[in-house]
Amino acid sequence: MAQEQLLINSIDEKQTGQLGLEIGRRLAAGFTISLDGNLGAGKTRLTQAIAVGLDIPDGQVKSPTFTLSVPHSGRLQLLHVDAYRLKQLSEVDELGLDEWVDSGGVLIVEWANKISTALPPLDLAISIETNSESRRSVYLVAHSAVGVTIVNHVRTWQASNRR
């Protein structure tokens, strides 16, 4: 399958929230998202907005840096993972990521590049690049048919916000 890609240049925190909401509203059971970017790029902020799109109350999602993973309940179950502190790939097995996705949950993994070979098949890869203190570029790459649908929806959403 050909990958669908989209670059959204120079968005602020409010637009990041809107982007996450648009993504979250369209997620399907068993969907996997990898989320990468430097410290402070907005990975957790984007995850929080995606969670709101999954009908998880605003404010419930916090960075799971020290707990590694936190489940949340909404329209779909969300497992939010932060791989920043993982030292070995064997630690990933303990998180049960494949089982989570197989049971119909949504998986979002921050710092996914650290454990990419141990992840379930991706539907959407998101990379956030810091342009300035308040501006970001977000790069989306679809790896599945549902991922392509989401990227195309985001493309339409982005075009309508330029007007």
ABEGO torsion letter per residue (X at the ends): XBBBBBBBBGBBAAAAAAAAAAAAAABBBGBBBBBBEBBGAGAAAAAAAAAAAAGBBBGABBBAAAAGBBBBBBABBBBBBBAAABABAAAAAAAGAAAAAAAGBBBBBBGAAAAAAABBBBABBBBBBBABAABBBBBBBBABAAAAAAAAAAAAAAAAAAX
